[in-house]
């Protein structure tokens, strides 16, 4: 069997690094507020916020599923077809996410105390605020899959960095005064900012002229004269 081409190995490594940066930033965005809450408030406030965030983050399952399902399809489609498909899917993803957010927002006042006890009633409002910030998460799932599929995972990482910046800034401003409620507001703004940044990247990269002229496959075919050893 022929050994793998070095040019292909390099492309795989570079692609993976650009994608993993976004993954690390996403994890930081999800959990950095926990650290800041612990430092700036204490375990009691952290417990309230942890319940609120875990309840609200149920919505993220749909967006993550969209990314994993659509990513290989977009990669197979190519930039132009993938952009057209993403445009059709984005409104549908937005509607489905809204349908998921609405009932969770309504039942939070009953479910959280029923599961965790009345001492966690202060988690209700933070959970509802975070849910509002996740109302656009389905859009983010489609766009992330699109960017991964056309070989531009670095743009997803940039969008996640925008969200992380909003998290850090707003957490430091709001947590000392508002506790778990401040952290929830920061998270809602950060999620919204990251998604809107993703959408702006999509309209930039996915516009017809750009998709036709600058798109590239995820790994690509071997260029002429490429080394195969």
RASULFEN-V220111 format. One record per residue. N is the residue number from 1. RES is the residue in three letters. PSI is psi in whole degrees, -180 to 180 (* if undefined). Layout:
((N | RES | PSI) (N | RES | PSI))
This chain:
((1 | UNK | 144) (2 | UNK | 139) (3 | UNK | 155) (4 | UNK | 145) (5 | UNK | 136) (6 | UNK | -35) (7 | UNK | -37) (8 | UNK | -40) (9 | UNK | -41) (10 | UNK | -42) (11 | UNK | -39) (12 | UNK | -45) (13 | UNK | -46) (14 | UNK | -44) (15 | UNK | -46) (16 | UNK | -40) (17 | UNK | -43) (18 | UNK | -36) (19 | UNK | -41) (20 | UNK | -29) (21 | UNK | -44) (22 | UNK | -37) (23 | UNK | -42) (24 | UNK | -43) (25 | UNK | -39) (26 | UNK | -45) (27 | UNK | -40) (28 | UNK | -40) (29 | UNK | -32) (30 | UNK | -29) (31 | UNK | -11) (32 | UNK | -34) (33 | UNK | -29) (34 | UNK | -44) (35 | UNK | -45) (36 | UNK | -37) (37 | UNK | -42) (38 | UNK | -44) (39 | UNK | -42) (40 | UNK | -20) (41 | UNK | -79) (42 | UNK | 176) (43 | UNK | -31) (44 | UNK | -47) (45 | UNK | -38) (46 | UNK | -42) (47 | UNK | -42) (48 | UNK | -46) (49 | UNK | -37) (50 | UNK | -43) (51 | UNK | -44) (52 | UNK | -47) (53 | UNK | -40) (54 | UNK | -38) (55 | UNK | -48) (56 | UNK | -33) (57 | UNK | -4) (58 | UNK | -30) (59 | UNK | -29) (60 | UNK | -17) (61 | UNK | -40) (62 | UNK | -47) (63 | UNK | -41) (64 | UNK | -39) (65 | UNK | -41) (66 | UNK | -44) (67 | UNK | -49) (68 | UNK | -34) (69 | UNK | -41) (70 | UNK | -27) (71 | UNK | -54) (72 | UNK | -32) (73 | UNK | -44) (74 | UNK | -39) (75 | UNK | -38) (76 | UNK | -36) (77 | UNK | -37) (78 | UNK | 161) (79 | UNK | -46) (80 | UNK | -51) (81 | UNK | -39) (82 | UNK | -41) (83 | UNK | -42) (84 | UNK | -41) (85 | UNK | -42) (86 | UNK | -40) (87 | UNK | -38) (88 | UNK | -34) (89 | UNK | -27) (90 | UNK | -47) (91 | UNK | -38) (92 | UNK | -42) (93 | UNK | -38) (94 | UNK | -43) (95 | UNK | -45) (96 | UNK | -41) (97 | UNK | -43) (98 | UNK | -39) (99 | UNK | -33) (100 | UNK | -36) (101 | UNK | -43) (102 | UNK | -52) (103 | UNK | -36) (104 | UNK | -39) (105 | UNK | -40) (106 | UNK | -38) (107 | UNK | -6) (108 | UNK | -39) (109 | UNK | -20) (110 | UNK | -41) (111 | UNK | -45) (112 | UNK | -50) (113 | UNK | -34) (114 | UNK | -37) (115 | UNK | -44) (116 | UNK | -12) (117 | UNK | 162) (118 | UNK | -22) (119 | UNK | -13) (120 | UNK | 17) (121 | UNK | -33) (122 | UNK | -12) (123 | UNK | -11) (124 | UNK | -54) (125 | UNK | -44) (126 | UNK | -39) (127 | UNK | -42) (128 | UNK | -37) (129 | UNK | -44) (130 | UNK | -39) (131 | UNK | -41) (132 | UNK | -38) (133 | UNK | -21) (134 | UNK | 6) (135 | UNK | -23) (136 | UNK | 8) (137 | UNK | -32) (138 | UNK | -39) (139 | UNK | -45) (140 | UNK | -38) (141 | UNK | -42) (142 | UNK | -47) (143 | UNK | -40) (144 | UNK | -45) (145 | UNK | -40) (146 | UNK | -48) (147 | UNK | -40) (148 | UNK | -42) (149 | UNK | -32) (150 | UNK | 8) (151 | UNK | 27) (152 | UNK | 52) (153 | UNK | -21) (154 | UNK | -31) (155 | UNK | -37) (156 | UNK | -41) (157 | UNK | -39) (158 | UNK | -41) (159 | UNK | -41) (160 | UNK | -33) (161 | UNK | -36) (162 | UNK | -45) (163 | UNK | -41) (164 | UNK | -41) (165 | UNK | -42) (166 | UNK | -39) (167 | UNK | -51) (168 | UNK | -49) (169 | UNK | -50) (170 | UNK | -33) (171 | UNK | -46) (172 | UNK | -31) (173 | UNK | -38) (174 | UNK | -33) (175 | UNK | -45) (176 | UNK | -31) (177 | UNK | -38) (178 | UNK | -3) (179 | UNK | -132) (180 | UNK | -35) (181 | UNK | -42) (182 | UNK | -41) (183 | UNK | -37) (184 | UNK | -42) (185 | UNK | -43) (186 | UNK | -44) (187 | UNK | -42) (188 | UNK | -44) (189 | UNK | -41) (190 | UNK | -45) (191 | UNK | -44) (192 | UNK | -43) (193 | UNK | -42) (194 | UNK | -43) (195 | UNK | -43) (196 | UNK | -35) (197 | UNK | -42) (198 | UNK | -45) (199 | UNK | -40) (200 | UNK | -38) (201 | UNK | -39) (202 | UNK | -47) (203 | UNK | -26) (204 | UNK | -52) (205 | UNK | -34) (206 | UNK | -2) (207 | UNK | 149) (208 | UNK | -47) (209 | UNK | -41) (210 | UNK | -43) (211 | UNK | -36) (212 | UNK | -32) (213 | UNK | -26) (214 | UNK | -9) (215 | UNK | 157) (216 | UNK | 151) (217 | UNK | 163) (218 | UNK | -47) (219 | UNK | -35) (220 | UNK | 169) (221 | UNK | 163) (222 | UNK | 125) (223 | UNK | 160) (224 | UNK | 132) (225 | UNK | 7) (226 | UNK | 149) (227 | UNK | 136) (228 | UNK | 2) (229 | UNK | *))
